[in-house]
């Protein structure tokens, strides 16, 4: 097994899906979908067919990587004097991606440059403004695999026409700028719209690989911008609080890692970053403190026995320990601790997180763990601030 595969296995172990999603995944009942790249290729192929023949089509079959194909419906076609625009609707299957249902358009026309295929982004497709993405600054955020798929779509329809002229393709997403605000694109320096993505052309619902790739990409941008510190947060709310705490750090230093703490720390270490700050609330941090082997029960709750043992270490009376054992959530256990003024409990959780994450970094990374209260105040940290 390669190092990359082992890293993905680590991320898979950390992913904590809702119980109903995990059950569907086990049964193979989650519906797959298609990437924005596949959707753009379908729109391009349909538009080019109409440009050449004057006839519209209701669906097209596009080529995917690894000798696969996909057949997608075409939502609408608009034929003008020298160009044709077609649209296809992004269907991500059961994956909860914000681009699901987005209208992906392709406008095609001929140019005078024999054999030349120009592919650009129009309205709603983001432009690259930061290094580290593997894309040229100033160019549209169309990743390499979708770019190849678009070129392949053109060749399949217009190979004969390309002998004496070229083809211009402009991909646009009418609501792309609005959708992009719900993605990491602004943080990554992709401005004005969404990215046209996909490595296989197919969307696997709740794919660990896609989450892991997003984390790697965020870290690559931070490093390319000269950052040596990453602030790894468990979600949007903890990121907001971390931003308020670390006001001098630039936007690209903040990375939402979700459940993938160990994986993110390992990536920080392998990419030679100097420091990683882990910031979150008691629930996620307690799971990290417990360690992956104990917590990998999908959809499970925090182990209250673990929290009770921590309370014992902090000198809590037996009545409090027993009450924690009966707690419903980590937050509930924290409320019991706070109500009974048990000293050092929250710091001990942070210390356990620190020790778990140090193992993933092989001691090559300076780590700090911060626990927030739900109003944004720092409840605990390790090493102490």
C-alpha positions in Angstrom: 0.0 0.0 0.0 1.3 3.4 -1.0 1.8 6.3 1.5 -1.1 8.2 -0.2 -3.4 5.2 0.2 -2.4 4.9 3.9 -3.2 8.5 4.4 -6.6 8.1 2.8 -7.2 5.1 5.0 -6.5 7.4 8.0 -9.0 9.9 6.7 -11.6 7.2 6.1 -11.2 6.1 9.7 -11.9 9.6 10.9 -15.0 10.4 8.8 -18.1 10.5 11.0 -21.2 10.3 8.8 -24.7 10.6 10.0 -26.1 7.1 10.9 -28.7 7.1 8.1 -26.0 8.0 5.5 -23.6 5.4 6.8 -26.4 2.7 6.6 -27.1 3.7 3.0 -23.4 3.6 2.2 -23.0 0.1 3.6 -25.9 -1.1 1.5 -24.6 0.6 -1.6 -27.8 2.6 -1.9 -26.2 6.1 -2.3 -26.8 7.4 -5.8 -23.7 8.5 -7.7 -23.7 11.6 -9.8 -21.5 13.6 -12.2 -19.0 16.4 -11.7 -19.1 19.9 -12.9 -16.5 18.9 -15.4 -18.6 16.1 -16.9 -21.6 18.4 -17.0 -19.6 21.1 -18.8 -18.4 18.5 -21.3 -21.9 17.4 -22.0 -23.1 21.0 -22.6 -20.1 21.6 -24.9 -20.7 18.5 -27.0 -24.4 19.3 -27.5 -23.6 22.9 -28.4 -21.0 22.0 -30.9 -23.2 19.4 -32.5 -25.9 22.1 -32.9 -23.3 24.6 -34.3 -22.2 22.2 -37.0 -25.6 20.5 -37.9 -28.1 23.1 -36.9 -30.0 20.4 -35.0 -30.5 20.2 -31.2 -30.2 17.1 -29.1 -31.9 16.1 -25.9 -29.0 14.1 -24.5 -25.3 13.4 -25.2 -22.8 10.7 -24.2 -19.4 12.1 -23.0 -16.1 10.3 -22.5 -14.8 10.1 -18.9 -11.4 9.1 -17.7 -10.5 5.4 -17.5 -12.5 4.5 -20.7 -15.9 5.2 -19.1 -18.8 7.1 -20.6 -21.8 9.0 -19.2 -25.0 10.1 -20.8 -26.5 13.4 -19.6 -29.6 15.3 -20.5 -29.4 18.7 -22.1 -31.7 21.3 -20.4 -31.8 23.8 -23.2 -30.2 25.1 -26.4 -29.9 28.6 -27.8 -28.7 29.0 -31.4 -27.5 32.5 -32.4 -25.8 33.8 -35.6 -22.3 32.5 -35.0 -22.5 30.6 -31.7 -24.6 28.1 -29.8 -25.1 27.8 -26.1 -26.3 24.6 -24.3 -27.0 24.0 -20.7 -26.9 20.8 -18.6 -27.9 20.5 -14.9 -25.2 19.3 -12.4 -26.6 16.2 -10.8 -24.3 15.2 -7.9 -26.4 12.2 -6.9 -26.7 11.8 -3.1 -23.6 13.9 -2.5 -24.5 17.1 -0.5 -22.5 19.4 -2.7 -23.6 23.1 -3.1 -23.2 22.8 -6.9 -25.9 20.2 -7.1 -28.7 21.5 -9.4 -26.5 24.2 -10.9 -27.0 25.1 -14.5 -23.7 24.6 -16.4 -23.6 26.3 -19.8 -21.2 26.1 -22.7 -21.1 28.6 -25.6 -19.2 27.4 -28.7 -18.1 29.2 -31.8 -15.6 28.8 -34.6 -12.4 30.8 -34.9 -9.9 31.3 -37.7 -7.0 29.4 -36.1 -6.8 26.0 -37.7 -6.9 23.2 -35.2 -6.9 25.6 -32.2 -9.3 24.8 -29.3 -9.6 27.7 -26.9 -11.4 26.9 -23.6 -12.2 29.8 -21.2 -14.4 30.6 -18.3 -17.3 33.0 -18.4 -19.7 34.4 -15.9 -19.9 32.3 -12.7 -16.6 30.4 -13.3 -13.9 31.5 -10.9 -10.5 33.0 -11.8 -7.3 32.0 -10.1 -5.6 34.7 -8.1 -3.3 32.7 -5.8 -0.5 30.2 -6.4 -0.6 26.6 -5.1 -3.5 25.3 -7.1 -1.6 23.9 -10.0 -3.4 26.4 -12.3 -2.1 29.5 -14.0 -2.9 32.8 -12.2 -5.5 34.8 -14.2 -6.9 31.7 -15.9 -10.3 30.2 -15.2 -10.6 27.6 -12.4 -11.0 24.6 -14.7 -8.9 21.8 -13.4 -6.8 19.6 -15.7 -9.1 16.6 -16.0 -12.2 18.7 -16.9 -10.0 20.6 -19.4 -9.0 17.3 -21.1 -12.6 16.2 -21.1 -13.7 19.4 -22.8 -11.0 19.1 -25.4 -12.0 15.4 -26.0 -15.7 16.5 -26.4 -14.7 19.0 -29.0 -12.6 16.4 -30.9 -15.3 13.9 -30.9 -17.8 16.2 -32.6 -15.6 18.6 -34.7 -12.5 16.7 -35.6 -13.1 17.3 -39.4 -13.9 21.0 -38.9 -10.7 21.5 -36.9 -8.7 20.8 -40.1 -9.2 24.3 -41.3 -10.6 26.3 -38.3 -10.6 26.3 -34.5 -13.2 26.2 -31.8 -13.8 28.6 -28.9 -15.5 27.2 -25.8 -16.7 29.4 -22.9 -18.1 27.7 -19.8 -20.4 29.7 -17.6 -22.5 29.1 -14.6 -25.3 31.7 -14.2 -25.5 31.4 -10.4 -21.8 30.5 -10.0 -20.8 33.6 -8.1 -23.5 33.1 -5.6 -22.8 29.4 -5.1 -19.1 30.1 -4.7 -19.7 32.0 -1.5 -20.7 28.7 0.1 -17.4 27.0 -1.0 -13.7 27.4 -0.1 -13.0 29.2 -3.4 -12.7 32.8 -1.9 -10.2 31.4 0.7 -8.2 29.7 -2.1 -8.1 32.8 -4.2 -10.6 31.6 -6.8 -12.8 34.7 -7.3 -16.0 35.3 -9.2 -17.5 31.9 -9.3 -17.1 28.1 -8.8 -14.5 25.7 -10.1 -15.0 23.2 -12.8 -13.7 20.1 -11.1 -13.5 16.3 -11.2 -10.8 13.7 -11.5 -12.9 10.7 -12.6 -16.0 12.6 -13.9 -18.1 10.8 -11.4 -19.2 12.0 -8.0 -19.1 9.4 -5.2 -21.4 10.6 -2.4 -19.6 11.5 0.8 -16.2 10.7 -0.8 -13.4 10.7 1.6 -11.0 11.3 -1.3 -12.7 14.5 -2.3 -12.7 15.9 1.3 -9.0 14.9 1.7 -8.2 16.6 -1.6 -9.8 19.8 -0.5 -7.7 19.8 2.7 -4.5 19.2 0.7 -5.4 22.0 -1.8 -6.0 24.5 1.0 -2.7 23.7 2.6 -0.9 23.9 -0.7 -2.3 27.4 -1.3 -1.3 28.5 2.2 2.3 27.2 1.7 2.5 28.8 -1.8 1.5 32.1 -0.1 4.4 31.8 2.3 2.5 30.6 5.4 4.1 28.3 7.9 1.0 28.0 10.2 -2.3 26.4 9.6 -5.4 26.9 11.8 -7.3 23.7 11.5 -11.0 24.1 12.5 -13.8 21.6 12.8 -16.4 23.8 11.1 -17.6 27.2 10.1 -18.4 28.4 13.6 -15.1 27.4 15.2 -13.4 29.0 12.2 -15.2 32.3 12.9 -14.0 32.2 16.5 -10.5 31.2 15.5 -10.3 34.2 13.1 -11.3 36.5 15.9 -8.6 35.0 18.1 -5.8 35.0 15.5 -6.6 38.3 13.8 -3.1 38.8 12.3 -3.1 35.5 10.3 -4.2 35.9 6.7 -7.3 34.2 5.2 -5.4 31.3 3.6 -4.1 30.0 6.9 -7.5 28.9 8.0 -8.5 25.4 6.9 -11.8 23.6 7.7 -10.7 20.0 8.4 -14.1 18.7 9.5 -13.6 15.2 11.0 -10.1 14.7 9.4 -7.9 15.9 12.2 -5.2 13.2 12.1 -5.1 13.3 8.3 -4.8 17.1 8.3 -2.0 17.1 10.9 -0.1 14.4 8.9 -0.4 16.6 5.8 0.9 19.6 7.6 3.9 17.6 8.8 4.6 16.1 5.4 4.4 19.5 3.7 6.9 20.8 6.2 4.7 23.4 7.9 6.0 24.7 11.2 2.9 25.0 13.2 -0.7 23.7 13.3 -3.4 25.1 15.6 -6.4 22.8 16.2 -9.5 24.7 17.2 -13.0 23.3 18.0 -15.7 22.6 20.5 -15.8 19.9 23.2 -17.6 17.3 21.1 -15.2 17.0 18.2 -12.2 17.6 20.5 -13.2 14.8 22.8 -13.4 12.4 19.9 -9.9 13.4 18.8 -8.7 13.0 22.4 -10.1 9.5 22.5 -8.1 8.4 19.5 -9.4 7.1 16.1 -9.4 3.4 17.2 -11.8 4.0 20.0 -14.0 6.5 18.1 -14.4 4.8 14.8 -18.0 3.8 15.2 -19.9 5.7 12.5 -22.6 7.9 13.9 -21.7 7.0 17.4 -21.7 9.4 20.4 -18.7 10.4 22.5 -17.7 7.7 24.9 -19.0 8.9 28.3 -16.8 6.4 30.1 -13.8 8.1 28.6 -15.0 11.5 29.9 -15.7 10.0 33.3 -12.1 8.7 33.5 -10.9 12.2 32.8 -13.1 13.6 35.5 -11.6 11.1 38.0 -8.1 12.3 36.9 -9.2 15.8 37.8 -10.3 14.8 41.3 -14.1 14.9 40.7 -16.2 13.4 43.4 -17.9 10.1 42.6 -21.3 11.7 42.3 -20.1 13.9 39.4 -18.3 11.0 37.8 -21.6 9.0 37.9 -23.5 11.9 36.5 -21.1 12.2 33.6 -21.5 8.5 32.8 -25.2 9.2 32.3 -24.7 12.4 30.2 -26.3 12.5 26.7 -23.5 14.4 24.9 -20.0 15.8 25.4 -21.6 19.2 25.8 -23.8 17.9 28.5 -20.8 16.4 30.3 -19.0 19.7 30.0 -22.0 21.5 31.6 -21.8 19.0 34.5 -18.1 19.7 34.9 -18.6 23.5 34.8 -21.5 23.4 37.2 -19.4 21.5 39.7 -16.3 23.6 39.1 -14.0 20.6 38.4 -10.5 22.2 37.7 -8.4 21.1 34.7 -10.9 18.9 32.9 -11.1 20.9 29.7 -7.4 21.4 29.6 -6.9 17.7 30.0 -9.1 17.0 26.9 -6.9 19.5 25.0 -3.8 17.7 26.3 -5.1 14.3 25.1 -5.8 15.8 21.6 -2.3 17.2 21.6 -0.8 13.8 22.4 -2.9 12.0 19.7 -2.0 14.6 17.1 1.7 14.5 18.0 1.7 10.9 17.0 0.3 11.7 13.6 2.9 14.4 13.1 5.8 12.1 14.3 6.9 15.0 16.4 7.7 17.1 13.4 5.1 19.8 13.9 4.5 22.4 16.6 0.9 21.9 17.7 -1.5 23.9 19.7 -5.0 22.8 20.7 -7.8 25.3 21.6 -11.3 24.5 22.9 -13.9 27.2 22.5 -17.0 27.7 24.6 -20.1 28.1 22.5 -20.0 31.9 22.8 -16.5 32.1 21.4 -14.5 32.4 24.6 -11.4 30.2 24.9 -12.4 27.4 27.4 -9.1 25.6 27.4 -5.9 25.1 25.5 -2.7 23.0 25.4 0.0 23.9 25.7 -1.4 26.6 27.9 -1.5 30.0 26.3 
